[in-house]
């Protein structure tokens, strides 16, 4: 995922986090807090679930954030 902030300096820095994450999801996916890159850590088993939903928050250094769903 990608988010941008037009502010300059520290207030323009964006970091990423997962919101409302199940332990199962943490075993399968990794979110890079600096780049927003989501990595699959192991093979997906479609017998366990036919889709996964992640809520990713992008935060700026000024305390503002926005949330998106990744399915």
Secondary structure as the mmCIF struct_conf table of DSSP 4:
data_model
#
loop_
_struct_conf.conf_type_id
_struct_conf.id
_struct_conf.beg_label_comp_id
_struct_conf.beg_label_asym_id
_struct_conf.beg_label_seq_id
_struct_conf.end_label_comp_id
_struct_conf.end_label_asym_id
_struct_conf.end_label_seq_id
HELX_RH_3T_P HELX_RH_3T_P1 UNK A 9 UNK A 12
STRN STRN1 UNK A 14 UNK A 19
BEND BEND1 UNK A 20 UNK A 20
HELX_RH_AL_P HELX_RH_AL_P1 UNK A 23 UNK A 28
STRN STRN2 UNK A 29 UNK A 31
TURN_TY1_P TURN_TY1_P1 UNK A 33 UNK A 35
STRN STRN3 UNK A 38 UNK A 40
BEND BEND2 UNK A 42 UNK A 42
TURN_TY1_P TURN_TY1_P2 UNK A 46 UNK A 48
BEND BEND3 UNK A 50 UNK A 50
STRN STRN4 UNK A 54 UNK A 60
TURN_TY1_P TURN_TY1_P3 UNK A 61 UNK A 62
BEND BEND4 UNK A 63 UNK A 63
STRN STRN5 UNK A 65 UNK A 70
#
